Amino acid sequence: SSELTQDPAVSVALGQTVRITCQGDSLRSYYASWYQQKPGQAPILVMYGKNNRPSGIPDRFSGSSSGNTASLTITGAQAEDEADYYCNCRDRSAMVFGGGTKLSVL
Amino acid sequence: QVTLKESGPVLVKPTETLTLTCTVSGFSLTNARMGVSWIRQPPGKALQWLAHIFSNDEKSYTSSLRSSLTISKDTSKSQVVLTMTNMDPVDTATYFCARIREATCSSVSCYSYYFDSWGQGTLVTVSS
């Protein structure tokens, strides 16, 4: 089955910009979706499709994709953005998650 | 308001069968381009997609557990049920159900799938 690869950990200074990436062959065929998960909580959707933010997600979150790589960018990271971020994509008839990226806001 | 709620045992013994129920509200399991997925997360580890069922009854399973998983739905009860046979301690995890949507569709295929609403999750421990 296909895999999605994410960097295990990324850090960003408060107010700066950070890009979280996700790589996998299935991203050539399908858009990624992105989820934020804080400790003890269920994940929430933060980005899907070409560059779609669900209602309530701040506009500092944006998404992009090129070839086999999808990216989630946070422009002006806030303390509350510190969390685990997971990408997900369709792979033939199944779905697959990346291994997650732990974002630290310094 | 869309809600999903997982229910099932908190403790199962090795080799037993786990049955989890996801009860949804705020949408119908017959709505087009929607379905329900099961996703699990072992303590301290990443999310793992397990299975989904769409309104047209399309079903799919993760390849590594295909032989042990069964997903079904009862639209009259607004419930989706996942069974997992031959449980093992490595299956200890929080199990989530989530609504899956498909979008950006042509006449033959869709290119965007996402989980827009999640249940709170239920922790299942496998131990004798």
Interface residues (C-beta under 8 A of the other chain):
Chain A: S1 S29 Y30 Y31 S33 Y35 Q37 A42 P43 I44 L45 Y48 G49 K50 P54 Y86 N88 C89 R90 S93 A94 M95 V96 F97 G98 G99 G100
Chain B: S37 I39 A46 L47 Q48 W49 H52 E58 S60 Y61 T62 S63 S64 F96 I100 A103 T104 Y111 S112 Y113 Y114 F115 D116 W118 G119 Q120 G121
